[in-house]
Amino acid sequence: MTTMVTEKPTAQAAPTPASRPAVPAPRAADGIRRAELAAFLRSRRERISPEQAGLPRGPRRRTPGLRREEVAHLAAVGVTWYTWLEQARDIRVSAQVLDSIARALMLDRTERSHLFALAGVTDPLPGTECTGVSSGLLRMLEQLEPFPACVQNARYDVLAHNRVYGQLMCDLDALPPEDRNCMWLSFTHPEWRAAIAGQNEVVAAMAAKFRASMAEHIAEPAWKCLLKRLLDASPEFRRLWERHEVDGLDSHRTRVYYQRWVGPLRLDYTSLWTGPHPGARLLTFTPADEESRAGLLRLAELVGAKG
């Protein structure tokens, strides 16, 4: 008789605490992230000279680069609050405040993304969100030349444009993507402002339209960032914003622009929504008279667009 012997599986000892992989607790991970954010802010602050930021150097400057209070001033935030941020304190930070700090520290696109990632906040820059500009719409913009045309969203970000529009009021392609916003340019860019006839009336209407549109986006970071930038940069915008005036969007209107190369242009302005809901819109500018048509043709030749 053969006896079958079955071995029982050997019980394995439970892993000791020392053998388990170290996984940071949530609070510990948050502390590491805040420390990295603080170190990054200090390193960026220390590389900027007062002269680069448009500030006087002054006597007895011991710290390399900018002082904390200078960064706070440039970003329009509280000195104590910014100091706590550099001390890795557990404080909340909004997208619009991070946007201001990124601009004060002159961060490039990669550095800006790193700042928002360390803070755990979504970057509201136009370049980081889906623009909704299809290839067909881009071809339409090109086919509309020599007439200026662009695609904007409700926040006045210029999402796409043809070559003639790119030179209508300034060299739009020379600006960083985050500054290609008609509200921002109308209140802060001297060349853009000089190109618009009836500037005071136009910007007042834009501020009223922006307030009306913002009612549906009041809590969205991108809208709050743009509003904060405008309030910080433009006393004229602050004055208009405090009026609490609202206005609807114009679908058709004749406007006059002073183009720096070809002179005044009287253009019929038309706005068309590109979808079933208000969002991105196609703006076209067609000549209102023969002189303006000839001017647009000259402008198209200068920028290499087809006639």
PAKE-92466 format. One record per residue (C-alpha): residue number from 0; residue in three letters; x, y, z. Coordinates in Angstrom, 1 decimal. Each point is the difference from the previous one (the first is absolute). Example, Ala and Ser with C-alpha at 12.3 -4.5 7.8 and 13.67 -1.06 7.14 Angstrom:
2
r nr:0	rest:ala	px:12.3	py:-4.5	pz:7.8
r nr:1	rest:ser	px:1.4	py:3.4	pz:-0.7
This chain:
307
r nr:0	rest:met	px:0.0	py:0.0	pz:0.0
r nr:1	rest:thr	px:1.3	py:3.4	pz:-0.9
r nr:2	rest:thr	px:-0.7	py:2.8	pz:2.3
r nr:3	rest:met	px:-0.5	py:3.4	pz:-1.6
r nr:4	rest:val	px:1.3	py:2.9	pz:2.0
r nr:5	rest:thr	px:-1.4	py:3.4	pz:-0.7
r nr:6	rest:glu	px:2.1	py:3.0	pz:1.2
r nr:7	rest:lys	px:-1.8	py:2.8	pz:1.5
r nr:8	rest:pro	px:1.0	py:3.4	pz:-1.4
r nr:9	rest:thr	px:2.4	py:1.8	pz:2.2
r nr:10	rest:ala	px:-1.6	py:3.1	pz:1.5
r nr:11	rest:gln	px:1.9	py:3.1	pz:-1.0
r nr:12	rest:ala	px:0.8	py:2.5	pz:2.6
r nr:13	rest:ala	px:-1.8	py:3.4	pz:-0.3
r nr:14	rest:pro	px:2.3	py:2.7	pz:-1.3
r nr:15	rest:thr	px:1.6	py:2.0	pz:2.7
r nr:16	rest:pro	px:-0.5	py:3.7	pz:0.0
r nr:17	rest:ala	px:3.6	py:0.4	pz:-1.2
r nr:18	rest:ser	px:-0.6	py:-2.2	pz:-3.1
r nr:19	rest:arg	px:-3.1	py:2.0	pz:-1.2
r nr:20	rest:pro	px:0.6	py:2.7	pz:-2.6
r nr:21	rest:ala	px:-0.1	py:3.4	pz:1.4
r nr:22	rest:val	px:-3.1	py:1.9	pz:-1.2
r nr:23	rest:pro	px:-0.3	py:3.6	pz:1.2
r nr:24	rest:ala	px:-3.1	py:0.8	pz:1.9
r nr:25	rest:pro	px:-2.2	py:2.6	pz:-1.6
r nr:26	rest:arg	px:1.0	py:2.7	pz:2.4
r nr:27	rest:ala	px:3.7	py:-0.9	pz:-0.3
r nr:28	rest:ala	px:-0.3	py:0.1	pz:-3.8
r nr:29	rest:asp	px:-1.7	py:3.4	pz:0.2
r nr:30	rest:gly	px:2.9	py:1.3	pz:2.2
r nr:31	rest:ile	px:2.5	py:-1.2	pz:-2.6
r nr:32	rest:arg	px:-1.9	py:1.7	pz:-2.8
r nr:33	rest:arg	px:-0.2	py:3.3	pz:2.0
r nr:34	rest:ala	px:3.7	py:-0.2	pz:0.7
r nr:35	rest:glu	px:0.8	py:-0.5	pz:-3.7
r nr:36	rest:leu	px:-2.3	py:2.9	pz:-0.9
r nr:37	rest:ala	px:1.7	py:2.3	pz:2.6
r nr:38	rest:ala	px:3.5	py:-0.9	pz:-1.3
r nr:39	rest:phe	px:-1.1	py:0.6	pz:-3.6
r nr:40	rest:leu	px:-1.4	py:3.4	pz:0.8
r nr:41	rest:arg	px:3.2	py:1.0	pz:1.9
r nr:42	rest:ser	px:2.2	py:-1.1	pz:-2.9
r nr:43	rest:arg	px:-2.0	py:1.9	pz:-2.6
r nr:44	rest:arg	px:-0.2	py:3.1	pz:2.2
r nr:45	rest:glu	px:3.8	py:0.0	pz:0.6
r nr:46	rest:arg	px:0.8	py:0.0	pz:-3.7
r nr:47	rest:ile	px:-1.9	py:3.2	pz:-0.9
r nr:48	rest:ser	px:1.8	py:3.3	pz:0.5
r nr:49	rest:pro	px:-1.9	py:3.1	pz:1.1
r nr:50	rest:glu	px:0.9	py:1.6	pz:-3.3
r nr:51	rest:gln	px:-1.6	py:-2.8	pz:-1.9
r nr:52	rest:ala	px:-3.2	py:0.5	pz:2.0
r nr:53	rest:gly	px:0.1	py:3.8	pz:-0.5
r nr:54	rest:leu	px:0.8	py:0.7	pz:3.6
r nr:55	rest:pro	px:2.7	py:2.1	pz:1.6
r nr:56	rest:arg	px:2.9	py:-1.9	pz:1.5
r nr:57	rest:gly	px:0.3	py:2.2	pz:3.0
r nr:58	rest:pro	px:2.7	py:-0.2	pz:2.7
r nr:59	rest:arg	px:0.9	py:-2.9	pz:2.3
r nr:60	rest:arg	px:-1.4	py:-2.8	pz:-2.2
r nr:61	rest:arg	px:1.4	py:-3.2	pz:1.5
r nr:62	rest:thr	px:-2.4	py:-2.6	pz:-1.6
r nr:63	rest:pro	px:0.7	py:-1.1	pz:-3.6
r nr:64	rest:gly	px:-2.7	py:0.9	pz:-2.4
r nr:65	rest:leu	px:-3.3	py:1.4	pz:1.3
r nr:66	rest:arg	px:-1.3	py:0.2	pz:3.5
r nr:67	rest:arg	px:-3.1	py:-1.8	pz:1.1
r nr:68	rest:glu	px:-1.9	py:3.3	pz:0.5
r nr:69	rest:glu	px:1.0	py:1.1	pz:-3.6
r nr:70	rest:val	px:-1.4	py:-3.2	pz:-1.5
r nr:71	rest:ala	px:-3.2	py:0.5	pz:2.1
r nr:72	rest:his	px:-0.3	py:3.6	pz:-1.3
r nr:73	rest:leu	px:0.5	py:-1.1	pz:-3.6
r nr:74	rest:ala	px:-2.6	py:-2.8	pz:0.3
r nr:75	rest:ala	px:-2.4	py:2.2	pz:2.0
r nr:76	rest:val	px:-0.2	py:-2.4	pz:2.9
r nr:77	rest:gly	px:0.6	py:0.4	pz:3.7
r nr:78	rest:val	px:3.6	py:-0.1	pz:1.3
r nr:79	rest:thr	px:-0.9	py:-2.3	pz:2.9
r nr:80	rest:trp	px:-1.9	py:-2.4	pz:-2.2
r nr:81	rest:tyr	px:2.8	py:-0.2	pz:-2.6
r nr:82	rest:thr	px:2.5	py:-0.5	pz:2.9
r nr:83	rest:trp	px:-2.1	py:-2.9	pz:1.3
r nr:84	rest:leu	px:0.0	py:-1.5	pz:-3.5
r nr:85	rest:glu	px:3.8	py:0.1	pz:-0.1
r nr:86	rest:gln	px:0.1	py:-1.5	pz:3.5
r nr:87	rest:ala	px:-2.0	py:-3.0	pz:-1.2
r nr:88	rest:arg	px:-3.0	py:0.8	pz:2.3
r nr:89	rest:asp	px:-3.2	py:-1.9	pz:-0.5
r nr:90	rest:ile	px:-2.0	py:2.8	pz:-1.8
r nr:91	rest:arg	px:-2.4	py:0.0	pz:-2.9
r nr:92	rest:val	px:1.0	py:1.6	pz:-3.3
r nr:93	rest:ser	px:-2.3	py:0.9	pz:-2.9
r nr:94	rest:ala	px:0.7	py:-0.2	pz:-3.7
r nr:95	rest:gln	px:-0.2	py:3.8	pz:-0.4
r nr:96	rest:val	px:2.6	py:0.6	pz:2.7
r nr:97	rest:leu	px:2.3	py:-2.6	pz:-1.4
r nr:98	rest:asp	px:-0.4	py:1.7	pz:-3.4
r nr:99	rest:ser	px:1.1	py:3.3	pz:1.5
r nr:100	rest:ile	px:3.0	py:-1.6	pz:1.7
r nr:101	rest:ala	px:1.0	py:-1.7	pz:-3.2
r nr:102	rest:arg	px:0.0	py:3.3	pz:-1.8
r nr:103	rest:ala	px:1.8	py:1.8	pz:2.8
r nr:104	rest:leu	px:2.8	py:-2.7	pz:-0.1
r nr:105	rest:met	px:0.1	py:0.1	pz:-3.8
r nr:106	rest:leu	px:-0.5	py:-3.7	pz:-0.3
r nr:107	rest:asp	px:0.1	py:-1.6	pz:-3.4
r nr:108	rest:arg	px:-2.6	py:-2.5	pz:-1.1
r nr:109	rest:thr	px:1.8	py:-3.1	pz:1.5
r nr:110	rest:glu	px:0.7	py:1.8	pz:3.3
r nr:111	rest:arg	px:-3.6	py:1.2	pz:0.2
r nr:112	rest:ser	px:-1.3	py:-3.6	pz:-0.5
r nr:113	rest:his	px:2.4	py:-1.2	pz:2.7
r nr:114	rest:leu	px:-1.3	py:2.7	pz:2.4
r nr:115	rest:phe	px:-3.6	py:-0.9	pz:-0.5
r nr:116	rest:ala	px:0.8	py:-3.7	pz:0.3
r nr:117	rest:leu	px:1.8	py:0.5	pz:3.3
r nr:118	rest:ala	px:-2.9	py:2.0	pz:1.3
r nr:119	rest:gly	px:-2.5	py:-2.6	pz:-1.2
r nr:120	rest:val	px:-2.0	py:2.6	pz:-2.0
r nr:121	rest:thr	px:-1.2	py:-0.2	pz:-3.6
r nr:122	rest:asp	px:1.7	py:2.6	pz:-2.2
r nr:123	rest:pro	px:-2.7	py:2.1	pz:-1.6
r nr:124	rest:leu	px:2.2	py:1.4	pz:-2.9
r nr:125	rest:pro	px:-1.8	py:-0.1	pz:-3.3
r nr:126	rest:gly	px:2.7	py:-2.2	pz:-1.4
r nr:127	rest:thr	px:-0.8	py:-2.7	pz:2.6
r nr:128	rest:glu	px:-3.6	py:-0.5	pz:-0.9
r nr:129	rest:cys	px:-1.8	py:-1.4	pz:-3.0
r nr:130	rest:thr	px:-0.5	py:2.9	pz:-2.5
r nr:131	rest:gly	px:-2.6	py:-1.8	pz:-2.2
r nr:132	rest:val	px:1.5	py:1.4	pz:-3.2
r nr:133	rest:ser	px:-0.4	py:-2.7	pz:-2.6
r nr:134	rest:ser	px:2.2	py:-0.4	pz:-3.1
r nr:135	rest:gly	px:-3.0	py:1.0	pz:-2.1
r nr:136	rest:leu	px:-0.3	py:3.2	pz:1.9
r nr:137	rest:leu	px:3.7	py:0.8	pz:-0.4
r nr:138	rest:arg	px:-0.4	py:-0.5	pz:-3.8
r nr:139	rest:met	px:-2.9	py:2.3	pz:0.0
r nr:140	rest:leu	px:2.0	py:2.7	pz:1.7
r nr:141	rest:glu	px:2.7	py:-0.3	pz:-2.8
r nr:142	rest:gln	px:-2.6	py:0.0	pz:-2.7
r nr:143	rest:leu	px:-1.5	py:3.3	pz:1.3
r nr:144	rest:glu	px:3.2	py:1.9	pz:-0.7
r nr:145	rest:pro	px:0.5	py:2.8	pz:-1.0
r nr:146	rest:phe	px:-2.8	py:0.7	pz:2.6
r nr:147	rest:pro	px:1.2	py:-0.1	pz:3.6
r nr:148	rest:ala	px:-1.6	py:-2.8	pz:2.0
r nr:149	rest:cys	px:0.6	py:-1.8	pz:3.3
r nr:150	rest:val	px:-1.6	py:-2.5	pz:2.4
r nr:151	rest:gln	px:-0.6	py:1.2	pz:3.6
r nr:152	rest:asn	px:-1.6	py:-1.5	pz:3.0
r nr:153	rest:ala	px:-2.4	py:1.8	pz:2.3
r nr:154	rest:arg	px:2.9	py:1.2	pz:2.1
r nr:155	rest:tyr	px:1.5	py:1.8	pz:-3.0
r nr:156	rest:asp	px:3.0	py:-2.3	pz:-0.3
r nr:157	rest:val	px:1.1	py:-0.1	pz:-3.7
r nr:158	rest:leu	px:0.1	py:-3.8	pz:-0.6
r nr:159	rest:ala	px:1.0	py:0.3	pz:-3.7
r nr:160	rest:his	px:0.3	py:2.7	pz:-2.7
r nr:161	rest:asn	px:1.0	py:0.5	pz:-3.6
r nr:162	rest:arg	px:3.1	py:2.0	pz:-1.0
r nr:163	rest:val	px:-1.9	py:3.2	pz:-0.8
r nr:164	rest:tyr	px:-1.7	py:0.1	pz:3.4
r nr:165	rest:gly	px:3.4	py:-0.7	pz:1.6
r nr:166	rest:gln	px:1.3	py:3.4	pz:-1.2
r nr:167	rest:leu	px:-3.3	py:2.0	pz:0.1
r nr:168	rest:met	px:0.7	py:1.7	pz:3.4
r nr:169	rest:cys	px:3.5	py:-1.3	pz:1.0
r nr:170	rest:asp	px:2.3	py:-2.9	pz:-0.7
r nr:171	rest:leu	px:-2.1	py:-2.5	pz:1.8
r nr:172	rest:asp	px:2.4	py:-2.9	pz:-0.7
r nr:173	rest:ala	px:2.7	py:1.8	pz:1.9
r nr:174	rest:leu	px:-2.0	py:-0.1	pz:3.2
r nr:175	rest:pro	px:0.1	py:-3.0	pz:2.4
r nr:176	rest:pro	px:-3.2	py:-2.1	pz:-0.3
r nr:177	rest:glu	px:-1.3	py:1.0	pz:3.4
r nr:178	rest:asp	px:0.0	py:3.7	pz:-1.1
r nr:179	rest:arg	px:-2.0	py:-0.7	pz:-3.2
r nr:180	rest:asn	px:-3.2	py:1.2	pz:1.6
r nr:181	rest:cys	px:-2.0	py:2.9	pz:-1.3
r nr:182	rest:met	px:-1.0	py:1.2	pz:3.4
r nr:183	rest:trp	px:3.6	py:0.0	pz:1.3
r nr:184	rest:leu	px:1.3	py:1.7	pz:-3.2
r nr:185	rest:ser	px:-2.7	py:2.6	pz:-0.1
r nr:186	rest:phe	px:0.8	py:1.2	pz:3.5
r nr:187	rest:thr	px:3.8	py:-0.5	pz:0.2
r nr:188	rest:his	px:1.6	py:-0.1	pz:-3.5
r nr:189	rest:pro	px:0.8	py:3.5	pz:-1.3
r nr:190	rest:glu	px:0.2	py:-1.0	pz:-3.7
r nr:191	rest:trp	px:-3.2	py:-2.0	pz:0.1
r nr:192	rest:arg	px:-1.8	py:2.9	pz:1.8
r nr:193	rest:ala	px:1.2	py:2.5	pz:-2.5
r nr:194	rest:ala	px:-1.4	py:-2.0	pz:-2.9
r nr:195	rest:ile	px:-3.6	py:0.1	pz:1.2
r nr:196	rest:ala	px:-2.0	py:3.1	pz:-0.8
r nr:197	rest:gly	px:-2.3	py:1.1	pz:2.8
r nr:198	rest:gln	px:2.2	py:-1.8	pz:2.5
r nr:199	rest:asn	px:-1.9	py:1.2	pz:3.2
r nr:200	rest:glu	px:-3.4	py:-1.1	pz:-1.4
r nr:201	rest:val	px:1.4	py:-3.3	pz:-1.2
r nr:202	rest:val	px:1.7	py:-1.0	pz:3.3
r nr:203	rest:ala	px:-3.0	py:1.0	pz:2.1
r nr:204	rest:ala	px:-2.2	py:-2.2	pz:-2.2
r nr:205	rest:met	px:2.5	py:-2.9	pz:0.3
r nr:206	rest:ala	px:0.1	py:0.3	pz:3.8
r nr:207	rest:ala	px:-3.8	py:-0.1	pz:0.1
r nr:208	rest:lys	px:-0.1	py:-3.1	pz:-2.3
r nr:209	rest:phe	px:2.6	py:-1.7	pz:2.0
r nr:210	rest:arg	px:-1.9	py:0.5	pz:3.2
r nr:211	rest:ala	px:-3.2	py:-1.4	pz:-1.6
r nr:212	rest:ser	px:1.8	py:-3.0	pz:-1.3
r nr:213	rest:met	px:1.8	py:-0.7	pz:3.3
r nr:214	rest:ala	px:-3.2	py:-0.5	pz:1.8
r nr:215	rest:glu	px:-0.1	py:-3.6	pz:-1.4
r nr:216	rest:his	px:3.7	py:-0.6	pz:0.8
r nr:217	rest:ile	px:0.3	py:1.8	pz:3.4
r nr:218	rest:ala	px:1.9	py:-2.9	pz:1.7
r nr:219	rest:glu	px:2.2	py:-1.1	pz:-2.9
r nr:220	rest:pro	px:3.7	py:0.5	pz:0.6
r nr:221	rest:ala	px:0.8	py:1.3	pz:-3.5
r nr:222	rest:trp	px:-2.6	py:2.7	pz:0.2
r nr:223	rest:lys	px:1.1	py:1.0	pz:3.6
r nr:224	rest:cys	px:3.6	py:0.1	pz:-1.1
r nr:225	rest:leu	px:-0.8	py:2.4	pz:-2.9
r nr:226	rest:leu	px:-2.1	py:2.2	pz:2.2
r nr:227	rest:lys	px:2.8	py:0.2	pz:2.6
r nr:228	rest:arg	px:2.6	py:0.8	pz:-2.7
r nr:229	rest:leu	px:-2.2	py:2.8	pz:-1.3
r nr:230	rest:leu	px:-0.8	py:1.5	pz:3.4
r nr:231	rest:asp	px:3.7	py:-0.1	pz:1.0
r nr:232	rest:ala	px:1.3	py:1.5	pz:-3.3
r nr:233	rest:ser	px:-2.6	py:2.6	pz:-1.1
r nr:234	rest:pro	px:-1.5	py:2.8	pz:2.1
r nr:235	rest:glu	px:-2.3	py:0.7	pz:-3.0
r nr:236	rest:phe	px:-1.4	py:-3.6	pz:0.2
r nr:237	rest:arg	px:-0.4	py:0.3	pz:3.8
r nr:238	rest:arg	px:-2.1	py:3.1	pz:-0.4
r nr:239	rest:leu	px:-2.2	py:-1.5	pz:-2.7
r nr:240	rest:trp	px:-0.4	py:-3.3	pz:1.9
r nr:241	rest:glu	px:-1.2	py:1.8	pz:3.1
r nr:242	rest:arg	px:-2.9	py:1.4	pz:-2.1
r nr:243	rest:his	px:-1.6	py:-3.5	pz:-0.1
r nr:244	rest:glu	px:-1.3	py:0.7	pz:-3.6
r nr:245	rest:val	px:-0.9	py:-2.9	pz:-2.2
r nr:246	rest:asp	px:-0.6	py:-0.2	pz:-3.7
r nr:247	rest:gly	px:-0.7	py:-2.7	pz:-2.6
r nr:248	rest:leu	px:2.2	py:-1.1	pz:-2.9
r nr:249	rest:asp	px:-0.1	py:1.9	pz:-3.3
r nr:250	rest:ser	px:-0.6	py:-2.2	pz:-3.0
r nr:251	rest:his	px:0.6	py:2.7	pz:-2.6
r nr:252	rest:arg	px:1.6	py:3.4	pz:0.1
r nr:253	rest:thr	px:2.3	py:2.3	pz:-2.0
r nr:254	rest:arg	px:3.2	py:0.9	pz:1.7
r nr:255	rest:val	px:3.0	py:2.1	pz:-1.0
r nr:256	rest:tyr	px:3.6	py:-1.2	pz:0.5
r nr:257	rest:tyr	px:3.2	py:2.0	pz:-0.5
r nr:258	rest:gln	px:2.3	py:-2.6	pz:-1.5
r nr:259	rest:arg	px:3.6	py:1.1	pz:0.4
r nr:260	rest:trp	px:1.0	py:-0.8	pz:-3.6
r nr:261	rest:val	px:-3.0	py:0.7	pz:-2.2
r nr:262	rest:gly	px:-1.9	py:2.7	pz:2.0
r nr:263	rest:pro	px:-3.7	py:0.1	pz:1.1
r nr:264	rest:leu	px:-2.2	py:-3.0	pz:-0.8
r nr:265	rest:arg	px:-3.8	py:0.1	pz:0.3
r nr:266	rest:leu	px:-1.0	py:-3.6	pz:0.6
r nr:267	rest:asp	px:-3.3	py:-1.8	pz:0.6
r nr:268	rest:tyr	px:0.3	py:-2.3	pz:3.0
r nr:269	rest:thr	px:-2.0	py:-3.2	pz:0.1
r nr:270	rest:ser	px:0.0	py:-2.6	pz:2.8
r nr:271	rest:leu	px:-1.3	py:-3.5	pz:-0.5
r nr:272	rest:trp	px:-0.2	py:-2.8	pz:2.6
r nr:273	rest:thr	px:1.8	py:-3.1	pz:-1.2
r nr:274	rest:gly	px:-2.1	py:-2.4	pz:2.1
r nr:275	rest:pro	px:-3.5	py:-0.5	pz:1.3
r nr:276	rest:his	px:0.9	py:1.8	pz:3.3
r nr:277	rest:pro	px:1.8	py:3.3	pz:0.6
r nr:278	rest:gly	px:3.8	py:-0.7	pz:0.2
r nr:279	rest:ala	px:2.4	py:0.3	pz:-2.9
r nr:280	rest:arg	px:-1.1	py:2.5	pz:-2.7
r nr:281	rest:leu	px:1.3	py:0.9	pz:-3.4
r nr:282	rest:leu	px:0.7	py:3.7	pz:-0.5
r nr:283	rest:thr	px:0.3	py:1.4	pz:-3.5
r nr:284	rest:phe	px:0.8	py:3.5	pz:-1.2
r nr:285	rest:thr	px:-1.1	py:1.0	pz:-3.5
r nr:286	rest:pro	px:0.6	py:3.4	pz:-1.6
r nr:287	rest:ala	px:-2.8	py:2.5	pz:0.3
r nr:288	rest:asp	px:1.3	py:2.1	pz:-3.0
r nr:289	rest:glu	px:2.3	py:-0.2	pz:-3.0
r nr:290	rest:glu	px:2.9	py:1.9	pz:1.8
r nr:291	rest:ser	px:-0.1	py:-2.6	pz:2.8
r nr:292	rest:arg	px:-0.1	py:-2.9	pz:-2.5
r nr:293	rest:ala	px:3.1	py:1.4	pz:-1.8
r nr:294	rest:gly	px:1.6	py:0.4	pz:3.4
r nr:295	rest:leu	px:-0.6	py:-3.6	pz:1.0
r nr:296	rest:leu	px:1.4	py:-1.2	pz:-3.3
r nr:297	rest:arg	px:3.2	py:2.0	pz:0.6
r nr:298	rest:leu	px:0.2	py:-1.4	pz:3.5
r nr:299	rest:ala	px:-0.5	py:-3.5	pz:-1.3
r nr:300	rest:glu	px:2.9	py:0.5	pz:-2.4
r nr:301	rest:leu	px:2.2	py:1.3	pz:2.7
r nr:302	rest:val	px:-0.6	py:-3.0	pz:2.3
r nr:303	rest:gly	px:0.2	py:-2.5	pz:-2.9
r nr:304	rest:ala	px:-3.7	py:-1.0	pz:0.0
r nr:305	rest:lys	px:-1.7	py:-0.8	pz:-3.2
r nr:306	rest:gly	px:-2.3	py:2.6	pz:-1.7
